[in-house]
């Protein structure tokens, strides 16, 4: 036979055999799924190179992946992070259905690599890369994996929402800038997102869903169940991804372990609690900055979230953990509400704390702090005293002056409730110290505090000082509120037009400016 004809016949035969093998492979895949002989589904919507590697390399993928893991670790040890990140992408390509691979690589970028950089913008890029890897890759190939949902939610709740990273305020500010076009100046814009009218609104709704993978309908339900939330802040997104994880678990109960569910439940009640503590953006027109303050209207939703998750949890040990967290929330809720002069609400949660945990100390280690022995006013004072530790005259004087400064700063911003709350606590602390120094006995050996009116006058004088006090506009507002004569030669006041690069917080545990140097 002609050699050329043989080649043509062999090529045709190869083509027929490859076609037949493909047809048989489809049948085998169906039978394997039906008989439960495979733990992973076929890789859908994969890029051509990824689809090729998962099929052509077969069992060699494991060996190649092991080599890449070792190589990536060596590169990271040598601070060659960009090369290590490229290898991380290859590793996830080789093991797309292994959730722990995605979780580790996302965590490594957001936590390990990010802190190697001193500049906050560099850190933020790595944190966002970790989030993007989980959201755009991990969930694409593992849409029902609750562990990936939990890890993604954790990045928002802990890495961005908590204050353990020096750059956390910068993260919050950058995320707020990204989310403001979608959720508006008040942080919730679902009417427009669900029913866009203009070309810009339609583009924003499409971008939110395609780039950030946020379903506006599901987000609106989350907002109704756990909010209203400010979707410019990370807590709202932590709750969103935690809720998405629970939704996936309910739809695929056979793929979920009981231990996995509690991690999602913790995300929910911890994030609502964080939103309660610092879930409100407060504009300061005098310094052209924003600060984070408590969103006290979330107290009821936070309380309900603890109780709902407690009722749904089936493991006794985990239920006890939820109750402990609930008691801690109630203790903070009482103080936060009292501090903001919402005395009736504070009394409501104080009673709830006593009714639900009658045998627990309201203040840890203080056996006199049971509800039957401590009034609401006494609890607020004891709460401050417990945080002071040392109750010397110098320390107490400093705390009184600090709280008075906070009170007048809030008054200048028009926050009358917070002003009244701070003044109320200051007077209670002052009276508590005076009572301990009066009536003779051992306590009378303490040095008395300076006169309250003198302390109050000194703080006001410092704040109203034209050289070293508050900005002129704040001083003018404070003088008006206090019924004092106005200053002259008033400079122009420019309003805040857009979110600045500096976000501070009214809470002591969140006061890290974005433009400060890395520690």
C-alpha positions in Angstrom: 0.0 0.0 0.0 1.1 3.5 -0.7 2.8 5.0 2.4 0.9 8.2 1.9 -2.4 6.3 1.9 -1.4 4.5 5.1 -0.8 7.8 6.8 -4.2 9.1 5.8 -5.9 5.9 7.0 -4.0 6.0 10.3 -4.9 9.6 10.9 -8.6 8.9 10.1 -8.5 6.0 12.5 -6.9 8.1 15.3 -9.7 10.7 14.8 -12.4 8.1 15.0 -10.9 6.6 18.1 -10.5 9.9 19.8 -14.1 10.8 19.0 -15.3 7.4 20.3 -13.2 7.8 23.5 -14.8 11.2 24.1 -18.3 9.8 23.7 -17.5 6.9 26.0 -15.9 9.3 28.6 -19.1 11.3 28.8 -21.0 8.1 29.5 -18.4 7.0 32.1 -18.7 10.4 33.8 -22.4 10.1 34.1 -22.1 6.6 35.5 -19.5 7.7 38.0 -21.7 10.5 39.3 -24.7 8.2 39.5 -22.8 5.5 41.4 -21.1 8.0 43.7 -17.6 7.0 42.6 -16.3 10.6 42.3 -16.2 13.3 45.0 -16.1 16.2 42.6 -18.2 17.4 39.6 -16.8 18.2 36.2 -15.1 21.5 35.9 -17.6 23.9 34.3 -16.8 27.2 32.7 -13.0 26.7 33.1 -10.5 28.6 30.9 -9.0 26.4 28.1 -5.6 26.0 29.8 -7.2 25.0 33.1 -9.5 22.5 31.4 -6.5 21.0 29.6 -4.3 20.7 32.7 -7.1 19.0 34.7 -7.6 16.4 32.0 -4.3 16.0 30.3 -2.1 15.9 33.3 -4.2 13.4 35.3 -2.5 12.0 38.3 0.7 14.1 37.6 -1.2 17.2 38.8 -0.5 16.2 42.4 3.2 15.9 41.8 3.4 19.2 40.0 1.3 20.9 42.6 3.6 19.7 45.4 6.6 21.1 43.6 4.8 24.4 43.1 3.9 24.5 46.8 7.5 24.1 47.8 8.7 26.6 45.2 6.1 29.2 46.3 7.1 28.8 49.9 10.8 29.3 49.1 10.0 32.4 47.1 8.0 33.9 49.9 10.7 33.2 52.4 13.0 35.3 50.1 10.4 38.1 50.0 9.7 37.4 46.3 6.0 37.9 46.7 4.9 38.6 43.2 6.4 35.4 41.9 4.9 33.5 44.8 1.5 34.9 43.9 1.8 33.7 40.3 2.6 30.2 41.6 -0.4 30.5 43.9 -2.6 31.0 40.8 -1.1 27.9 39.2 -1.7 25.9 42.3 -5.3 26.8 42.4 -5.6 26.0 38.7 -4.2 22.5 39.4 -6.5 21.9 42.4 -9.6 24.0 41.7 -12.0 21.7 43.7 -9.8 21.6 46.8 -11.3 24.3 49.0 -8.4 24.4 51.5 -6.1 25.4 48.6 -8.2 28.5 47.9 -8.6 29.3 51.6 -4.8 29.1 52.3 -3.8 31.1 49.3 -6.4 33.8 50.0 -5.4 34.0 53.7 -1.7 34.0 52.8 -2.2 37.1 50.6 -4.5 39.0 53.0 -2.6 38.2 56.2 1.0 37.0 55.6 2.1 38.9 52.5 0.2 42.1 53.2 1.9 42.9 56.5 5.4 42.6 54.8 4.7 46.0 53.2 5.0 49.2 55.2 2.9 51.4 52.9 -0.8 51.1 53.5 -1.8 51.2 49.7 0.5 48.2 49.1 -1.0 46.3 52.0 -4.5 47.1 50.7 -3.7 45.6 47.3 -2.7 42.3 48.8 -5.8 42.2 51.1 -8.0 42.9 48.1 -6.1 40.2 46.1 -6.9 37.7 48.7 -10.6 38.6 48.7 -10.7 38.5 44.9 -9.1 35.1 44.8 -11.7 33.6 47.1 -14.6 35.4 45.6 -13.8 35.2 41.9 -12.0 31.9 41.8 -12.8 29.8 44.9 -16.6 30.3 44.7 -16.7 30.0 41.0 -15.4 26.4 41.1 -16.8 25.6 44.6 -20.2 27.5 44.7 -21.5 25.3 47.6 -18.4 25.2 49.8 -19.3 26.9 53.1 -15.7 27.1 54.2 -14.8 29.4 51.4 -17.9 31.6 52.2 -16.7 31.7 55.8 -13.2 32.7 54.9 -14.4 35.4 52.6 -16.7 36.8 55.3 -13.8 36.6 57.8 -11.6 38.8 55.6 -14.3 41.5 55.9 -15.1 41.0 59.5 -11.6 40.6 60.9 -9.0 41.8 58.5 -10.9 44.9 57.4 -13.5 45.4 60.2 -11.3 44.7 63.3 -8.5 47.0 64.5 -5.6 44.5 64.7 -3.9 45.6 61.5 -2.3 49.1 61.6 -3.8 49.8 58.3 -7.4 48.8 59.1 -8.8 52.3 58.9 -7.2 52.7 55.5 -8.8 49.5 54.4 -12.2 50.8 55.6 -11.7 54.0 53.8 -10.7 52.4 50.5 -13.6 50.0 50.6 -16.0 52.8 51.4 -14.8 54.6 48.3 -15.4 51.6 46.2 -18.9 51.0 47.5 -20.2 54.5 47.6 -21.0 54.7 43.9 -23.3 51.6 44.4 -24.8 52.2 47.8 -24.9 56.0 47.8 -24.1 58.6 50.5 -26.2 56.9 53.2 -24.8 53.4 52.6 -28.0 51.8 51.3 -29.4 52.3 47.9 -31.4 49.2 47.1 -34.3 50.9 45.4 -32.0 52.2 42.7 -29.9 49.0 42.5 -33.1 46.8 42.1 -34.8 49.2 39.6 -32.1 51.2 37.8 -33.4 53.8 35.4 -30.5 55.8 34.0 -27.6 54.4 32.0 -25.3 55.1 35.0 -27.6 53.3 37.4 -27.8 50.3 35.1 -24.0 50.2 34.8 -23.5 50.3 38.5 -26.0 47.5 39.2 -24.3 45.4 36.5 -20.8 46.1 37.8 -21.8 45.3 41.4 -23.1 41.9 40.4 -20.4 41.0 37.9 -17.3 42.4 39.6 -18.1 42.2 43.2 -20.5 39.2 42.9 -23.1 40.9 45.1 -26.7 40.0 44.2 -28.8 43.1 45.0 -31.9 41.0 45.8 -30.1 38.8 48.3 -28.3 41.9 49.7 -31.6 43.6 50.2 -32.9 40.6 52.2 -29.7 40.6 54.3 -30.3 44.3 55.0 -33.9 43.6 56.1 -32.9 40.6 58.3 -29.8 42.1 60.0 -29.9 45.8 59.3 -30.4 48.5 58.1 -26.6 48.3 57.5 -24.2 50.8 56.0 -22.9 48.9 53.0 -19.9 51.1 52.6 -18.5 49.4 55.7 -17.0 45.9 55.8 -19.4 44.5 58.4 -22.3 44.5 56.0 -20.3 42.5 53.5 -19.2 40.0 56.2 -22.8 39.4 57.0 -23.7 39.1 53.3 -21.1 36.4 52.7 -21.9 34.6 55.9 -25.6 34.6 55.0 -24.7 33.3 51.5 -22.8 30.5 53.1 -25.7 29.5 55.3 -28.0 29.7 52.3 -25.7 27.3 50.4 -25.6 25.0 53.4 -29.4 24.8 53.6 -29.6 24.0 49.9 -26.9 21.3 50.2 -27.2 19.8 53.7 -25.4 16.6 52.7 -22.2 18.5 51.9 -22.1 20.4 55.3 -20.6 19.4 58.6 -22.1 20.6 61.9 -18.8 22.2 62.9 -18.8 24.3 59.7 -22.1 25.9 60.5 -21.1 27.4 63.8 -18.3 29.3 62.0 -20.8 31.0 59.8 -23.1 31.7 62.7 -20.3 33.4 64.6 -19.6 35.6 61.5 -23.2 36.8 61.7 -23.6 37.7 65.3 -20.1 39.0 65.7 -20.4 41.2 62.6 -23.8 42.6 63.7 -22.2 43.3 67.1 -19.3 45.1 65.4 -21.7 47.1 63.3 -23.5 48.1 66.5 -20.2 49.3 68.0 -18.9 51.2 65.0 -21.3 50.8 62.1 -22.1 54.5 61.5 -20.0 57.0 59.5 -20.0 60.4 61.0 -18.8 63.4 59.0 -16.8 66.1 60.7 -17.1 69.3 58.6 -14.5 71.1 60.7 -11.6 68.7 60.1 -12.8 67.4 56.7 -12.6 63.8 58.0 -15.0 61.0 58.8 -15.2 59.0 62.0 -16.8 55.7 63.0 -19.4 55.7 65.7 -21.9 53.2 67.2 -25.1 52.4 65.3 -27.3 52.1 68.3 -30.4 51.3 66.3 -28.9 47.8 65.6 -29.2 46.8 69.3 -32.5 45.0 68.7 -31.2 43.2 65.6 -28.0 42.2 67.3 -29.9 40.8 70.2 -32.2 38.8 67.9 -29.3 37.5 65.9 -27.7 35.9 69.1 -31.0 34.3 70.1 -31.8 33.1 66.6 -28.4 31.4 66.2 -28.6 29.9 69.6 -32.0 28.3 68.7 -30.6 26.9 65.5 -27.4 25.5 66.9 -27.6 21.8 67.8 -24.2 21.2 69.6 -24.5 21.9 73.4 -20.9 23.2 73.7 -21.4 25.7 70.8 -24.7 26.8 72.3 -22.9 27.7 75.5 -20.4 29.8 73.5 -23.3 31.7 71.9 -24.8 32.5 75.3 -21.5 33.8 76.6 -21.1 36.0 73.5 -24.7 37.2 74.0 -24.0 38.2 77.6 -21.0 40.2 76.5 -23.1 42.0 73.9 -25.7 42.9 76.5 -23.1 44.3 78.9 -21.7 46.5 76.1 -25.1 47.4 74.8 -26.1 48.8 78.2 -23.0 50.9 78.5 -23.1 52.2 74.9 -26.8 53.2 75.1 -26.2 54.8 78.5 -23.2 56.7 77.1 -25.3 58.1 74.3 -28.0 59.2 76.8 -30.5 56.6 75.7 -31.3 55.8 79.3 -34.6 54.0 78.7 -33.1 51.7 76.1 -30.1 51.1 78.4 -32.5 50.2 81.3 -34.3 47.8 79.0 -31.2 45.8 78.1 -29.9 46.1 81.7 -33.1 44.3 82.8 -32.8 41.8 80.0 -29.2 41.1 81.2 -30.3 40.5 84.7 -33.3 38.4 83.7 -31.4 36.1 81.3 -28.2 35.8 83.3 -29.2 36.2 87.0 -26.3 34.0 88.3 -23.6 35.7 86.2 -21.5 38.7 87.2 -22.3 41.8 85.2 -18.6 42.9 85.7 -16.2 40.0 85.6 -14.6 39.2 88.9 -16.8 41.6 90.9 -19.3 39.6 93.1 -21.2 42.8 94.0 -22.1 43.4 90.3 -25.2 41.3 90.1 -28.3 43.2 88.9 -30.0 43.0 92.3 -27.0 44.8 93.9 -26.2 47.4 91.3 -28.3 50.1 89.7 -28.0 51.2 86.1 -26.1 54.3 87.1 -23.8 52.4 89.4 -23.1 49.9 86.6 -22.1 52.6 84.2 -19.7 54.1 86.7 -18.3 50.6 87.6 -17.8 49.9 84.0 -15.6 53.0 83.5 -13.8 52.3 86.8 -13.1 48.7 85.8 -11.5 50.0 82.6 -9.5 52.5 84.5 -7.8 50.0 86.7 -5.9 52.6 88.8 -8.4 54.9 90.5 -5.9 57.4 91.7 -6.7 61.1 91.8 -4.4 61.8 88.8 -6.0 59.0 86.7 -9.5 59.9 87.6 -8.9 63.6 86.9 -7.5 62.7 83.5 -10.5 60.5 82.7 -13.0 63.2 83.8 -11.2 65.8 81.6 -11.1 63.4 78.6 -14.8 62.6 78.9 -15.6 66.3 79.1 -13.6 67.0 75.9 -15.5 64.2 74.2 -18.8 65.8 75.4 -18.0 69.2 74.0 -16.7 67.8 70.8 -20.0 66.0 70.3 -21.9 69.2 71.1 -20.0 71.0 68.5 -21.0 68.3 66.0 -24.7 68.7 67.0 -24.8 65.3 68.8 -26.8 66.4 71.7 -27.5 62.9 73.0 -23.9 61.9 73.1 -23.1 65.3 74.8 -25.6 64.6 77.5 -24.4 61.0 77.8 -20.8 62.0 78.4 -21.7 64.7 80.8 -24.0 62.3 82.7 -21.2 59.7 83.0 -18.6 62.4 84.1 -20.8 63.6 86.9 -21.5 60.0 88.1 -17.7 59.2 88.1 -16.9 62.4 89.9 -19.6 61.8 92.5 -18.5 58.2 92.9 -14.9 59.3 93.7 -16.1 62.0 96.1 -18.2 59.5 98.0 -15.2 57.3 98.5 -13.1 60.2 99.9 -15.8 61.4 102.2 -17.2 60.3 105.6 -13.8 59.5 107.2 -12.2 56.1 107.4 -9.5 54.6 105.2 -11.0 55.9 102.0 -10.7 59.5 103.2 -6.9 59.3 102.9 -7.3 59.7 99.1 -6.5 63.1 97.6 -9.7 64.8 96.6 -10.4 65.7 93.0 -10.1 69.3 91.8 -13.4 71.2 91.8 -15.7 70.0 89.1 -16.6 73.4 87.8 -12.9 74.3 87.6 -12.2 71.2 85.6 -15.2 71.9 83.3 -14.1 75.5 82.8 -10.5 74.4 82.0 -11.6 72.0 79.3 -13.9 74.6 77.7 -11.1 77.1 77.7 -8.7 74.7 76.0 -11.2 73.8 73.3 -12.1 77.4 72.6 -8.5 78.6 72.5 -8.0 80.3 69.1 -4.5 79.1 68.8 -4.6 75.5 70.0 -8.2 74.6 70.4 -10.9 73.3 68.0 -11.1 74.6 64.4 -12.9 78.0 64.1 -16.2 76.6 62.8 -16.3 74.1 65.7 -15.5 76.8 68.2 -18.3 79.0 66.7 -20.8 76.1 67.0 -19.7 75.3 70.5 -20.1 78.9 71.6 -23.5 79.1 70.1 -24.6 75.9 71.9 -23.2 77.2 75.2 -24.8 80.7 74.7 -21.4 82.4 74.6 -20.5 85.5 72.5 -19.2 84.7 69.0 -15.6 85.2 67.8 -14.9 87.8 65.1 -13.0 87.5 61.8 -14.7 84.2 60.8 -12.9 82.3 58.1 -14.9 80.5 55.3 -16.2 77.0 56.0 -16.0 74.5 53.2 -18.3 71.5 53.3 -17.2 67.9 52.8 -17.7 67.0 49.2 -16.4 63.4 49.0 -15.0 60.7 51.2 -11.5 61.7 52.2 -8.5 59.4 52.7 -8.6 59.7 56.4 -11.2 57.9 58.6 -11.0 58.0 62.3 -13.3 56.6 65.0 -15.1 57.9 68.0 -14.4 54.6 69.8 -11.1 54.2 71.6 -10.4 50.8 69.9 -10.7 52.2 66.4 -8.8 55.5 66.5 -6.1 54.8 63.9 -5.7 57.5 61.2 -5.2 56.3 57.6 -2.3 58.7 57.0 -0.2 57.7 60.0 3.0 55.8 59.5 3.0 52.0 59.7 4.1 50.8 63.1 
